[in-house]
Amino acid sequence: MSRPASSSANPTTKGWPFRIKICGITTLADAMMAEAAGADALGFNFYPRSMRCTTSAQVAEIKSQLSDKMQSIGVFVNQDSASIRQFANELQLDAIQLHGDETIEIMDLLSQYCVIRCIRPPTESASIDQWLNHCQTWISAGVQAILIDAPPLGRRSDSDSNPADAFGGTGQSTNWTFAAELAHHLTVPLILAGGLNPSNVADAIHTVNPTAVDVASGVESFPGKKNSTQLESFISRAHQAFRETDDN
């Protein structure tokens, strides 16, 4: 299981395994399309109530057809540590993305893996100091990167009739100003998600200066099915924007 090297404030890609992650992959065709277009990582969603949910068998088949250089990230929402470890070990995932309301105890139990912790600060009245404190607590528990996503829509209980929109993949935008400030202060990589698409990814990278970007709905024809034109455009523009920020 890969683990990135330690980072300092405003980390670069040195020691971090990916810059462009295509999330919500459900088919081999889409995975191969993303790889051919230049993606660095693929996200596989194991949240049963997601429209992009995949099974171990599907992911194993997809991974068997891809280059060893392609990073595979498992996305989990409020699942117990034992089941997460089972997925991670069986599929040899490169990282675990905790995208729900996981406790610090869960993070401690998963600290042997490369753990990405998702946060969703509200669009308004988000306290940078408060969220930095949260992040530092998680980093102390072994979290290797912070992914910032759009704020939740509606309720966030797993008992809701339709809770999936509370856990990402909605196309809603992240507060880039807040994300930029967070990226400046974090001591681990920041991955920017939430509302990214081919038309805004370059501006997002220039504004926030993240270590990586993550997209799902912004390159889809419908949930779980990637659009080749949008996917290729997104990856091309993201790579160009990262080159430009690296040169500055």
C-alpha positions as CSV (number, residue, x, y, z in Angstrom):
1,M,0.0,0.0,0.0
2,S,1.6,3.3,-1.1
3,R,2.1,6.1,1.3
4,P,3.2,9.6,0.1
5,A,6.3,11.2,1.6
6,S,5.9,13.8,4.3
7,S,4.9,17.3,3.1
8,S,5.6,20.8,4.2
9,A,3.3,23.8,3.9
10,N,2.2,24.3,0.3
11,P,3.3,20.8,-0.7
12,T,4.3,20.1,-4.3
13,T,3.7,16.8,-6.1
14,K,7.0,15.4,-4.9
15,G,6.2,12.3,-2.9
16,W,2.5,12.6,-3.7
17,P,1.2,9.9,-6.1
18,F,-1.4,11.8,-8.2
19,R,-2.6,15.2,-9.6
20,I,-5.7,14.3,-11.6
21,K,-8.2,11.9,-10.1
22,I,-11.3,10.7,-12.0
23,C,-13.8,9.5,-9.5
24,G,-16.9,7.4,-9.8
25,I,-15.5,4.9,-12.3
26,T,-17.9,2.1,-12.8
27,T,-16.7,0.4,-16.1
28,L,-13.5,-0.8,-17.7
29,A,-14.2,1.3,-20.8
30,D,-14.3,4.5,-18.7
31,A,-11.2,3.5,-16.7
32,M,-9.2,2.9,-19.9
33,M,-10.5,6.1,-21.4
34,A,-9.3,8.0,-18.3
35,E,-5.9,6.3,-18.4
36,A,-5.5,7.0,-22.1
37,A,-6.4,10.7,-21.6
38,G,-3.7,11.1,-18.9
39,A,-5.4,10.7,-15.5
40,D,-3.2,9.7,-12.6
41,A,-5.7,8.1,-10.4
42,L,-9.2,6.5,-10.5
43,G,-11.7,6.7,-7.7
44,F,-13.9,3.6,-7.0
45,N,-17.0,4.3,-4.9
46,F,-18.0,1.6,-2.4
47,Y,-20.9,3.5,-0.8
48,P,-23.9,1.2,-1.4
49,R,-26.4,4.1,-1.8
50,S,-24.3,5.9,-4.4
51,M,-25.4,5.8,-8.1
52,R,-21.7,5.2,-8.8
53,C,-21.2,2.3,-6.4
54,T,-19.0,-0.6,-7.6
55,T,-18.3,-4.1,-6.3
56,S,-14.9,-5.7,-5.5
57,A,-15.3,-8.0,-8.5
58,Q,-15.8,-5.1,-10.9
59,V,-12.9,-3.1,-9.5
60,A,-10.6,-6.2,-9.6
61,E,-11.4,-6.7,-13.2
62,I,-10.8,-3.1,-14.1
63,K,-7.5,-2.9,-12.2
64,S,-6.3,-6.1,-14.0
65,Q,-6.5,-4.3,-17.3
66,L,-4.7,-1.0,-16.3
67,S,-1.1,0.0,-16.0
68,D,0.5,-0.5,-12.6
69,K,1.2,3.3,-12.6
70,M,-2.5,4.1,-12.3
71,Q,-3.4,4.9,-8.7
72,S,-6.6,3.3,-7.4
73,I,-8.5,5.1,-4.6
74,G,-11.3,3.5,-2.7
75,V,-14.1,5.9,-1.6
76,F,-16.0,5.0,1.6
77,V,-18.8,6.6,3.5
78,N,-19.3,5.7,7.2
79,Q,-18.2,2.1,6.7
80,D,-16.6,0.2,9.6
81,S,-12.8,-0.2,9.6
82,A,-12.9,-4.0,9.1
83,S,-14.8,-3.8,5.8
84,I,-12.6,-0.9,4.6
85,R,-9.5,-2.9,5.4
86,Q,-10.9,-5.9,3.5
87,F,-11.5,-3.9,0.4
88,A,-8.1,-2.2,0.7
89,N,-6.2,-5.5,1.1
90,E,-8.1,-7.6,-1.4
91,L,-7.9,-4.9,-4.1
92,Q,-4.5,-3.5,-3.2
93,L,-5.9,0.0,-3.1
94,D,-3.3,2.8,-3.2
95,A,-5.4,5.0,-0.9
96,I,-8.5,5.1,1.2
97,Q,-10.8,8.1,0.9
98,L,-13.1,8.7,3.8
99,H,-16.0,10.7,2.4
100,G,-18.5,10.6,5.3
101,D,-18.6,11.5,9.0
102,E,-15.9,9.1,10.1
103,T,-14.6,9.5,13.6
104,I,-11.0,10.0,14.7
105,E,-11.1,6.4,16.1
106,I,-11.7,5.1,12.5
107,M,-8.8,7.1,11.2
108,D,-6.6,5.7,13.9
109,L,-7.6,2.1,13.0
110,L,-6.7,2.8,9.3
111,S,-3.5,4.7,9.9
112,Q,-1.4,1.9,8.2
113,Y,-2.9,3.0,4.9
114,C,-2.7,6.1,2.9
115,V,-5.9,7.9,4.1
116,I,-7.5,10.9,2.4
117,R,-10.0,12.7,4.5
118,C,-12.8,14.6,2.9
119,I,-14.1,17.9,4.4
120,R,-17.2,20.0,3.3
121,P,-17.0,23.4,4.9
122,P,-20.2,25.5,4.4
123,T,-20.1,28.1,1.7
124,E,-20.7,30.9,4.2
125,S,-19.2,31.4,7.7
126,A,-16.5,28.8,7.4
127,S,-13.8,29.4,10.0
128,I,-10.4,28.7,8.6
129,D,-8.9,28.2,12.1
130,Q,-11.7,25.8,13.1
131,W,-11.2,23.6,10.0
132,L,-7.4,23.8,10.3
133,N,-7.7,22.5,13.9
134,H,-9.9,19.6,12.6
135,C,-7.4,18.8,9.9
136,Q,-4.5,18.9,12.2
137,T,-6.3,16.4,14.5
138,W,-6.9,14.1,11.6
139,I,-3.3,14.5,10.4
140,S,-2.1,13.5,13.8
141,A,-4.1,10.3,13.5
142,G,-2.3,9.5,10.2
143,V,-4.3,11.2,7.5
144,Q,-2.1,11.8,4.5
145,A,-4.2,14.3,2.5
146,I,-7.3,16.5,2.8
147,L,-9.9,16.6,0.1
148,I,-12.1,19.6,0.1
149,D,-15.6,19.1,-1.5
150,A,-18.7,21.1,-1.9
151,P,-20.9,21.6,1.2
152,P,-23.6,19.0,1.7
153,L,-27.1,19.3,0.2
154,G,-29.9,18.6,2.6
155,R,-29.7,16.1,5.4
156,R,-26.8,13.8,5.9
157,S,-28.2,10.8,7.8
158,D,-27.8,7.3,6.3
159,S,-31.4,6.7,7.4
160,D,-32.6,9.4,4.9
161,S,-34.5,8.2,1.9
162,N,-32.1,9.9,-0.4
163,P,-28.9,10.7,1.4
164,A,-26.4,10.3,-1.5
165,D,-26.4,13.9,-2.4
166,A,-25.0,14.7,1.0
167,F,-21.7,12.9,0.2
168,G,-20.5,14.4,-3.0
169,G,-21.0,13.9,-6.8
170,T,-23.6,16.7,-6.9
171,G,-21.8,19.1,-9.2
172,Q,-22.0,21.8,-6.6
173,S,-19.0,24.2,-6.3
174,T,-16.5,24.4,-3.5
175,N,-15.6,27.8,-2.0
176,W,-12.3,28.4,-3.8
177,T,-11.3,31.3,-1.6
178,F,-11.6,29.2,1.5
179,A,-9.9,26.3,-0.3
180,A,-6.9,28.5,-1.3
181,E,-6.4,29.7,2.3
182,L,-6.6,26.1,3.6
183,A,-4.1,24.9,0.9
184,H,-1.7,27.6,2.0
185,H,-1.7,26.5,5.7
186,L,-2.0,22.7,5.4
187,T,1.0,20.6,6.1
188,V,-0.3,17.8,3.8
189,P,-1.5,17.8,0.2
190,L,-4.9,19.4,-0.5
191,I,-7.1,17.8,-3.2
192,L,-9.7,20.1,-4.7
193,A,-13.1,18.6,-5.6
194,G,-16.7,19.9,-5.9
195,G,-18.2,21.4,-9.1
196,L,-15.1,21.1,-11.3
197,N,-15.5,20.7,-15.0
198,P,-13.6,21.4,-18.2
199,S,-14.6,25.0,-18.3
200,N,-13.4,25.9,-14.8
201,V,-10.7,23.5,-13.8
202,A,-7.8,25.8,-15.0
203,D,-9.2,28.8,-13.0
204,A,-9.6,26.5,-10.0
205,I,-6.0,25.4,-10.1
206,H,-4.7,28.9,-10.6
207,T,-6.9,30.2,-7.7
208,V,-6.5,27.5,-5.1
209,N,-3.1,26.0,-6.0
210,P,-4.1,22.5,-4.9
211,T,-1.8,19.5,-5.0
212,A,-4.5,17.6,-7.0
213,V,-8.0,17.8,-8.4
214,D,-10.8,15.3,-8.3
215,V,-13.8,15.2,-10.6
216,A,-16.8,12.9,-11.1
217,S,-20.1,14.5,-12.3
218,G,-18.2,17.3,-14.2
219,V,-17.1,14.8,-16.9
220,E,-20.2,12.6,-17.0
221,S,-23.0,12.1,-19.5
222,F,-25.0,10.7,-16.6
223,P,-24.0,9.4,-13.1
224,G,-21.5,6.5,-13.5
225,K,-20.9,7.1,-17.3
226,K,-18.0,9.3,-18.3
227,N,-18.2,11.5,-21.4
228,S,-15.1,11.1,-23.5
229,T,-15.0,14.7,-24.8
230,Q,-15.4,16.3,-21.4
231,L,-13.0,13.9,-19.8
232,E,-10.2,14.5,-22.3
233,S,-10.8,18.3,-22.1
234,F,-10.7,18.3,-18.3
235,I,-7.5,16.3,-18.1
236,S,-5.8,18.3,-20.8
237,R,-6.7,21.7,-19.2
238,A,-5.8,20.5,-15.7
239,H,-2.4,19.3,-16.8
240,Q,-1.7,22.6,-18.6
241,A,-2.8,24.6,-15.5
242,F,-0.6,22.5,-13.2
243,R,2.4,23.1,-15.6
244,E,1.7,26.8,-15.4
245,T,1.5,26.9,-11.6
246,D,4.7,24.8,-11.3
247,D,6.5,27.4,-13.5
248,N,5.5,30.3,-11.2
